[in-house]
Structures are given as C-alpha cells and as structure tokens.
Amino acid sequence: MKMLNDNVLIALNEEVKEAERVTASGIILTGTVDDDRSSKPATVLAIGPDVTTVEKGDIVYLDWATAIRITVNGNKASIIAEKHIKARINA
C-alpha cells in the first residue's frame, strides 16, 4: 500500500504492548494502562512522501482517536496523519 501526503500506515505493536521501555533520556514508557489503545505503541509500516519525523519500522505513540482503522491483506492496521504521532521510542 502506498501512503499519500503526510499519512502514515501503522499497526498496533503487540510485542511491546506490555513491555517497559526506557528512552535515551531516561523516561520510562509503560504499556500497563488498560485504556483502549490510548497508551499502546504502534509500528510504522509505510509512510507518505511528505512525512519527515518517522521512518518505516519506528515504534511510535499516537493519538489513536484520530486513526482510521483498516484491514490490509487480512491484517489490522490504521492510517494516521503524521501530526497525530506524539512520540517515537527508537529516536
């Protein structure tokens, strides 16, 4: 799937959902809040040509309320505008 403009294709990251992550600056990010998808990380699967802050394979936190949920080749994914990505774990 080819993303257009500043859109990003992401998938809920089940592997790190419950894992604890520490950023380079020492901030601890956890996936323990059980509040729908609001605090769950996602993996970037594809990016549009105008995206500048993330790359394919990055793990990100985003505003899930703005995501458009889709199915690609039988797999659940979401499309989101780059501006709704709030943090990148592997920056």
C-alpha positions as CSV (number, residue, x, y, z in Angstrom):
1,M,0.0,0.0,0.0
2,K,1.4,3.4,-1.0
3,M,0.7,6.2,1.5
4,L,0.0,9.7,0.2
5,N,1.0,13.1,1.5
6,D,1.8,13.1,5.3
7,N,-0.1,9.9,6.1
8,V,1.4,7.0,8.0
9,L,0.3,3.4,8.0
10,I,0.7,1.8,11.4
11,A,-0.1,-1.4,13.2
12,L,-0.7,-2.0,16.9
13,N,2.5,-3.4,18.3
14,E,1.6,-6.5,20.3
15,E,5.2,-7.4,21.1
16,V,5.9,-4.2,23.1
17,K,2.3,-3.7,24.4
18,E,3.1,-5.0,27.8
19,A,6.9,-4.3,27.8
20,E,8.5,-1.5,29.6
21,R,10.7,0.9,27.5
22,V,13.2,3.5,28.6
23,T,14.0,6.4,26.3
24,A,17.6,7.7,25.8
25,S,16.8,10.5,28.3
26,G,15.6,8.0,30.9
27,I,11.9,8.4,30.6
28,I,10.1,5.1,31.4
29,L,7.3,4.3,29.0
30,T,5.0,1.5,30.0
31,G,2.1,-0.3,28.3
32,T,0.3,-1.1,31.5
33,V,-2.6,1.3,31.3
34,D,-5.6,-0.7,30.0
35,D,-7.4,2.2,28.4
36,D,-8.4,1.0,24.9
37,R,-5.5,1.9,22.7
38,S,-4.7,5.3,24.1
39,S,-1.3,4.3,25.5
40,K,-0.3,1.5,23.3
41,P,2.6,1.7,20.9
42,A,2.4,1.0,17.1
43,T,4.9,0.1,14.4
44,V,5.2,2.3,11.3
45,L,4.6,0.1,8.3
46,A,4.7,2.7,5.5
47,I,5.0,6.5,5.1
48,G,3.8,9.1,2.6
49,P,6.3,11.3,0.7
50,D,5.7,14.3,2.9
51,V,6.5,12.5,6.2
52,T,9.7,13.8,7.9
53,T,9.7,12.7,11.5
54,V,9.3,8.9,11.4
55,E,10.6,6.1,9.2
56,K,9.3,2.6,8.4
57,G,10.0,0.3,11.4
58,D,9.8,3.0,14.0
59,I,7.8,2.4,17.1
60,V,5.5,5.3,18.0
61,Y,2.9,6.6,20.4
62,L,0.0,8.4,18.8
63,D,-3.5,9.8,19.2
64,W,-5.5,6.6,18.5
65,A,-8.8,8.6,18.4
66,T,-7.7,10.1,15.1
67,A,-6.6,6.8,13.4
68,I,-8.6,5.3,10.5
69,R,-8.8,1.6,11.1
70,I,-8.4,-0.6,8.1
71,T,-7.5,-4.2,7.1
72,V,-4.6,-4.8,4.7
73,N,-4.1,-8.3,3.4
74,G,-6.1,-9.7,6.3
75,N,-4.1,-7.8,8.9
76,K,-5.4,-4.9,11.0
77,A,-3.7,-1.6,10.5
78,S,-4.5,2.1,10.8
79,I,-3.8,5.3,8.8
80,I,-2.9,8.4,10.7
81,A,-1.7,11.9,9.8
82,E,1.9,12.5,10.8
83,K,0.9,15.4,13.1
84,H,-1.0,12.9,15.4
85,I,2.1,10.9,16.2
86,K,3.2,12.1,19.7
87,A,6.5,10.3,20.4
88,R,9.0,7.9,18.8
89,I,10.6,5.3,21.0
90,N,13.6,4.5,18.9
91,A,14.5,8.1,18.0
